[in-house]
Amino acid sequence: MSLAERLAMFVEAYGFTKEKSFPDHRFDAGVTYQLTNDLQFDTSGGFGLTDISPDYFISAGVSLRFKAFK
């Protein structure tokens, strides 16, 4: 969801599963800031929904778009 021209927020539920293992389901929310058309920063925080998941977590990231092919 866009909050401003270069600022947005997101909410998501997701999970991981491996064969012969318990599922790991999580919920998080965060914000993204697009510094340029090719550079974006993000941060999020959330919590686990299953026993195997972490109780709480935070994350941050950088996304860089580059042209690999013409």
Secondary structure, DSSP 4 states (H G I P E B T S, - for coil): -BSSSSEEEEEEEEEE--TTS--EEEEEEEEEEEEETTEEEEEEEEEESSTTS-SEEEEEEEEE------
